[in-house]
Amino acid sequence: MSGYVSFAGVYDRLTLEIDYPARGRYFDECIRRHGGKKGVLLDMGCGTGSMCEVMAGLGYDVMGADDSYEMLTEAMNKRMQSGADIVYVAQSMTELDLPGKVDVIISTLDSLNHLTEYADFDRAIERAALFLEKDGVFVFDVNSVYKHERILAGNTFVYDLDDIYCVWQNTPGEGYLTEMDLDIFVQDEDGAYTRMEDHFAERGYTHEQITASLQKHGLKLCAVYHADSFDPPREDSQRLIYVAKHA
């Protein structure tokens, strides 16, 4: 996952609307509904470790993998504060190389969308399939093509907090690609602002592309859900949840 260098230090502040405990309970329910067990769980593209903390609290033996050292630093700071028994590894989703297989893999908050070449997306699915136990469950979410076309598009979003001001500018590209440029202003204790810049990108993948990759690597699609629900996808679904197992 590229980007998230300057963003890592303010990521949690700018995503306060995400209810991680609720998302964790939802993913846990997805896992259990599709025959998964509370064994070893890998959070692929774990970011700052918020979901890892929640899943550990729900009884999983958690590993987190991310290729951003800045994000992993934030995750390890959380682990120090919580005392959770979480193992973090600095690995990209496309180069995942674990010491053994895991019972559950999750990937949340559009981590897979950050793989902007379909070959890389496909490679990440291949690595997940390789390290997933035969009866294991793979649950991941993606930002939909609809969201890239209609919501992200060329829009600008502004976050104005007490000590952080962020302007998030999207630029659409071909094939549901969205380039994202961030200008971040962080206020220090003396009231002065430091300006930082960051850039990353996401690509929306079609249902056909996603299912083709799952099938190619021996994973059976079990379900696709609208957002964090057990409802079927809608035309205006912005986030989709995929559940797969070995065929």
Secondary structure, DSSP 8 states (H G I E B T S, - for coil): ----SSGGGTHHHHTTT--HHHHHHHHHHHHHHTT--SSEEEEET-TTSHHHHHHHHTT-EEEEEES-HHHHHHHHHHHHHH---EEEEE--GGG---SS-EEEEEE-TTGGGG--SHHHHHHHHHHHHHHEEEEEEEEEEEE-HHIIIIIITT-EEEEE-SSEEEEEEEEE-SSSEEEEEEEEEEE-TTS-EEEEEEEEEEE---HHHHHHHHHHTTEEEEEEEETTSSS---TT-SEEEEEEEE-
